[in-house]
Amino acid sequence: MTQLFGPRNFASSVRAKCRRLLNLIRWVSAKIFAPGDERRRLLMVYDFASQPLSIGDILVFQESSLVLRAIHDLGRIDFALVYDPLHPVVTDPALAHIDAESFLYYLSSFLPAAQVNPHLGSVLFFDSHAALESYIGDNAHRYHVWPTLGQYAGLEYLFYYCFDHLFYDYFKKNGSLPSLVSRPAARAWAERFVDEHVRPATAVTVQLRRNPQNPARNSNYEAWLAFFAHCADRFPAKFVVICGRSEVDARLRTLNNVVVAKDYGTSVEQDLALIEIGGIHMGACSGPGTMAQFSSKPYCMFNSLMDHGFVKGFKREGDHGRFLFSGELQNWVIGKETAESLQVEFDRMWTAVAANITHDAAR
């Protein structure tokens, strides 16, 4: 009979803990004593024990990687994703439907966001924290590793650190943030898609949201349908609707100024590339819309729950809010959207975009 707590198993457990401790020491010492080498890579560790299974959060990590790469003058960026098979996601009502058996199924739709980085090297996947730590211990001389060991060990949720420290401090020093952009192949695909399905109209991407697990930020579909109908024949614009297959409303297909991206089988990476190249972005304040947040394009996110001081530098004026690094045409709107509020926000952004189109055509 196997002795679960006998001397042999106890010794094995001690050896395993010592190996982990040694790997963590090598992780720290390599960061302290590593020589200055511009070819060192950045290793971003996304730990599902502390970070949610969320496209928006991984895109915030992507932007953080661009800031860290610039600060430390690094080369390629590797992403390491790690999870515990027995407890694969953080405790959150929005993720309550994901368990050990279904985690990899849901992860498959999340992974493309880990590729949205022009400096991407490798995407690494670990189903063991000990295996990740061993990899870092063996390769720490090649990397600047983030988050720090303290943040990793303390299971710190890093969204607020990214905004309050990385983005805020970098913007204060440099006056702008690096733009979050797709890889060239995805961007080229998006250009072809817009050429075929939108132009000569201007592409306006719209993210609609209908999530029964977390309905607080869901879109008001009736308002959007009325808004699209109002814009038809009034504006030379086509609205490219980005959402999951289950979120598509069949009535969208009856409007000649609406293109439903999922009707063409788009992936998450392709949806993000469409947001990147569109002239304006509108829609729900979640997930894929984060792509517009770290760009210079006009955008307006509705049904925001953010208030003044939500993160460092976020300011609310009336029912509008804006990050420190955002432009005047980059806004978050508090409260549920209506057909009238959609039109007001669109008119404001369209005026600026139309002026740029006219200026470019006259050159």
C-alpha positions in Angstrom: 0.0 0.0 0.0 1.3 3.5 -0.9 2.1 5.6 2.2 0.6 9.0 1.4 2.4 10.7 4.3 5.4 8.3 4.8 9.1 9.4 4.9 9.6 8.9 1.2 6.7 11.1 0.2 7.7 13.7 2.8 11.2 13.8 1.4 9.8 14.1 -2.2 7.7 17.1 -1.1 10.6 18.8 0.6 12.8 18.3 -2.5 10.0 19.8 -4.7 9.6 22.8 -2.4 13.4 23.3 -2.4 13.5 23.2 -6.2 10.8 25.8 -6.4 12.6 28.0 -3.9 15.8 27.6 -5.9 14.1 28.6 -9.1 12.6 31.7 -7.5 16.0 32.7 -6.2 17.5 32.3 -9.7 14.6 34.4 -11.0 15.4 37.3 -8.7 19.2 37.0 -8.9 19.2 37.0 -12.7 17.2 40.2 -12.8 19.7 41.8 -10.3 22.9 40.6 -11.9 22.0 40.3 -15.6 24.4 42.2 -17.9 23.0 45.0 -20.0 22.1 43.4 -23.3 19.7 45.0 -25.7 18.8 41.6 -27.1 17.2 40.5 -23.8 13.5 39.7 -24.1 10.6 40.7 -22.0 8.7 37.8 -20.5 5.1 38.7 -19.5 3.5 36.2 -17.1 -0.3 36.0 -17.2 -1.3 34.0 -14.2 -5.0 32.8 -14.3 -4.8 32.5 -10.5 -4.8 36.3 -10.2 -5.8 37.6 -13.6 -9.2 36.9 -15.2 -10.0 35.0 -18.4 -10.7 38.3 -20.1 -9.8 39.7 -23.5 -9.8 43.3 -22.1 -7.3 42.3 -19.4 -5.0 40.6 -21.8 -5.0 43.6 -24.0 -4.1 45.8 -21.0 -1.2 43.4 -20.5 -0.2 43.8 -24.1 -0.1 47.6 -23.8 1.9 47.2 -20.6 4.4 45.0 -22.5 4.9 47.8 -25.0 5.5 50.3 -22.2 7.9 48.0 -20.4 9.8 47.2 -23.6 10.3 50.9 -24.2 11.4 51.7 -20.6 14.0 48.9 -20.5 15.0 48.9 -24.1 14.2 45.3 -24.7 13.7 43.2 -27.8 11.0 40.6 -28.5 8.2 40.0 -26.1 7.3 36.5 -24.9 4.0 35.7 -23.2 3.7 33.0 -20.6 0.2 31.9 -19.6 -0.1 29.7 -16.5 -3.0 28.0 -14.7 -3.8 25.5 -12.0 -5.8 22.6 -13.6 -7.8 22.2 -10.4 -8.6 25.9 -10.0 -8.3 27.4 -13.4 -10.0 30.8 -13.0 -10.3 33.5 -10.4 -13.4 33.7 -8.3 -15.8 35.9 -10.2 -19.6 35.6 -11.0 -18.9 36.3 -14.6 -16.6 33.3 -14.8 -18.6 30.9 -12.5 -19.6 28.8 -15.5 -16.0 27.9 -16.3 -14.6 24.8 -14.4 -11.6 22.5 -14.7 -13.3 20.5 -17.6 -14.3 23.5 -19.7 -11.4 25.9 -19.1 -9.4 24.9 -22.2 -12.6 25.2 -24.3 -13.1 28.8 -23.2 -9.4 29.6 -23.4 -9.3 28.9 -27.1 -11.4 32.0 -27.8 -9.1 34.0 -25.5 -5.7 33.0 -26.9 -5.8 35.1 -30.1 -5.6 38.3 -27.9 -2.3 37.0 -26.6 -1.0 37.4 -30.2 -1.9 41.1 -30.7 1.6 42.5 -30.4 3.9 43.7 -33.2 7.0 42.5 -31.1 5.6 39.1 -30.2 8.2 36.3 -29.9 6.7 33.2 -28.3 3.5 32.3 -26.6 4.2 29.8 -23.8 1.5 27.8 -21.9 2.0 26.1 -18.6 -0.5 24.0 -16.6 1.8 24.1 -13.5 3.2 27.1 -11.6 6.2 25.0 -10.7 6.9 24.3 -14.4 6.8 28.0 -15.1 9.1 28.8 -12.3 11.5 26.2 -13.5 11.5 27.7 -17.0 12.2 31.1 -15.6 14.9 29.8 -13.4 16.6 28.2 -16.4 16.2 31.2 -18.7 16.1 34.2 -16.4 19.4 35.5 -17.9 17.5 36.0 -21.2 14.6 37.9 -19.8 13.3 40.9 -18.0 10.4 39.2 -16.2 7.1 41.0 -15.4 5.2 41.0 -13.1 7.8 41.2 -10.3 8.2 38.1 -8.0 6.4 39.9 -5.2 3.4 40.7 -7.4 3.3 37.1 -8.8 3.7 35.5 -5.4 1.1 37.9 -3.8 -1.5 37.1 -6.5 -1.9 40.8 -7.2 -4.6 41.8 -9.7 -2.5 44.0 -12.0 -5.1 46.0 -13.9 -4.8 48.9 -11.5 -1.0 48.8 -11.3 -0.9 49.1 -15.1 -3.0 52.2 -15.2 -1.8 53.9 -11.9 1.9 53.3 -12.5 3.0 52.0 -15.9 0.6 54.1 -18.1 0.4 57.1 -15.8 4.1 57.5 -15.2 5.1 56.7 -18.8 2.6 59.3 -20.2 3.7 61.9 -17.7 7.3 61.5 -18.9 6.7 61.0 -22.7 3.4 62.7 -23.5 2.0 59.6 -25.2 1.7 55.8 -24.9 2.8 53.3 -27.4 0.0 52.4 -29.8 -1.4 48.9 -29.5 -1.4 47.5 -33.0 -2.1 44.2 -34.7 0.5 42.1 -36.4 1.0 42.9 -40.1 -0.9 39.8 -41.4 -4.0 40.6 -39.3 -3.9 44.2 -40.3 -3.6 43.3 -44.0 -6.6 41.0 -43.7 -8.6 43.8 -42.1 -7.7 46.2 -44.9 -8.9 43.7 -47.5 -12.1 43.1 -45.5 -12.9 46.8 -45.4 -12.0 47.2 -49.1 -14.5 44.4 -50.0 -17.4 45.1 -47.6 -17.2 48.7 -46.6 -15.4 51.1 -48.9 -16.0 53.7 -50.3 -17.9 54.3 -47.1 -16.1 55.0 -43.9 -15.8 52.0 -41.5 -17.2 52.5 -38.0 -16.7 49.5 -35.8 -19.4 48.8 -33.1 -19.0 46.3 -30.4 -22.3 44.9 -29.1 -22.5 42.9 -25.9 -25.1 40.4 -24.6 -23.6 38.3 -21.8 -26.2 36.5 -19.5 -23.4 35.7 -16.9 -22.7 39.5 -16.4 -25.5 41.6 -17.8 -24.7 44.9 -16.1 -22.8 46.2 -19.2 -25.0 44.7 -21.9 -25.9 46.8 -24.9 -29.3 48.3 -25.6 -30.0 46.6 -28.9 -33.2 48.5 -29.6 -31.3 51.8 -29.3 -28.5 50.6 -31.7 -31.0 49.4 -34.3 -32.8 52.7 -34.2 -29.5 54.6 -34.5 -28.3 52.5 -37.5 -31.6 53.0 -39.3 -31.4 56.8 -38.6 -27.9 56.9 -40.1 -28.8 55.1 -43.3 -28.7 57.4 -46.3 -27.6 60.3 -44.0 -23.9 59.4 -43.6 -21.4 57.7 -45.9 -20.6 55.2 -43.2 -20.9 51.5 -42.7 -21.1 50.0 -39.2 -19.1 46.9 -38.8 -20.7 45.1 -35.8 -18.3 43.0 -33.7 -19.7 40.5 -31.2 -19.9 36.8 -30.5 -22.1 34.6 -32.6 -24.6 34.2 -29.8 -24.8 38.0 -29.5 -25.9 38.6 -33.2 -29.4 40.0 -33.6 -30.9 38.9 -36.9 -32.4 42.3 -37.4 -28.9 43.7 -38.0 -28.8 41.9 -41.3 -31.8 43.8 -42.7 -29.9 47.1 -42.6 -27.8 48.0 -45.7 -25.4 50.1 -43.7 -24.5 47.3 -41.2 -21.9 44.5 -41.7 -22.0 41.7 -39.2 -18.3 40.6 -38.9 -19.2 37.1 -37.5 -21.1 36.4 -40.7 -17.7 36.1 -42.3 -16.3 33.8 -39.6 -13.9 36.4 -38.0 -11.6 35.4 -35.2 -10.9 37.6 -32.1 -7.6 38.7 -33.7 -9.4 39.7 -36.9 -12.1 41.6 -34.9 -9.4 43.5 -33.1 -7.7 44.4 -36.4 -11.0 45.7 -37.7 -11.3 48.0 -34.6 -7.7 49.2 -35.3 -8.3 50.3 -38.8 -11.8 51.7 -38.5 -12.3 55.4 -38.6 -14.4 55.5 -35.4 -15.2 52.9 -32.7 -18.3 52.8 -30.6 -20.0 50.3 -28.3 -19.8 48.4 -25.0 -17.1 49.2 -22.5 -15.5 45.7 -22.4 -13.2 43.3 -24.0 -12.3 44.0 -27.7 -13.0 47.7 -27.3 -9.8 48.0 -25.3 -8.0 47.9 -28.7 -9.3 51.4 -29.5 -8.4 52.7 -26.0 -4.7 52.6 -26.8 -4.9 54.3 -30.1 -5.5 57.8 -31.4 -8.9 57.1 -33.1 -12.1 58.7 -31.9 -14.1 56.3 -29.7 -17.1 56.3 -27.3 -17.8 53.5 -24.9 -21.2 53.3 -23.4 -22.7 52.0 -20.1 -19.5 52.6 -18.3 -19.3 51.9 -14.6 -16.1 54.0 -14.1 -16.2 57.1 -12.0 -13.9 59.9 -11.1 -10.6 58.5 -9.9 -11.4 55.0 -11.0 -7.7 54.8 -11.9 -5.1 57.4 -11.5 -5.7 60.2 -14.0 -9.3 59.2 -14.9 -11.6 62.2 -14.8 -15.3 62.3 -15.0 -17.2 65.5 -16.1 -20.9 65.1 -16.0 -21.8 61.8 -17.7 -18.5 61.6 -19.6 -15.1 60.2 -18.4 -11.6 60.2 -19.9 -8.2 58.8 -19.1 -5.2 61.1 -18.7 -3.7 59.8 -21.9 -7.0 60.0 -23.9 -7.9 62.6 -26.5 -10.9 64.9 -26.5 -12.8 62.5 -28.9 -12.1 59.4 -26.7 -14.8 59.1 -24.1 -16.6 56.8 -21.7 -20.3 57.5 -21.1 -21.9 56.7 -17.8 -25.3 55.1 -18.1 -27.3 53.1 -20.6 -27.2 54.2 -24.3 -30.2 55.6 -26.1 -30.8 56.2 -29.7 -30.5 59.9 -29.0 -27.3 59.7 -27.0 -25.7 57.4 -29.7 -26.6 60.0 -32.4 -25.1 62.9 -30.3 -21.8 61.1 -29.7 -21.6 59.9 -33.3 -22.2 63.4 -34.7 -19.5 64.8 -32.6 -16.9 62.2 -33.7 -18.1 62.2 -37.3 -17.5 65.9 -37.7 -13.8 65.4 -36.9 -13.4 62.3 -39.0 -15.2 63.9 -42.0 -12.9 66.9 -41.8 -9.9 64.7 -41.9 -11.2 62.8 -44.9 -11.9 66.1 -46.7 -8.4 67.4 -45.8 -6.7 64.2 -47.1 -8.7 64.2 -50.3 -7.7 67.8 -51.0 -4.0 67.2 -50.6 
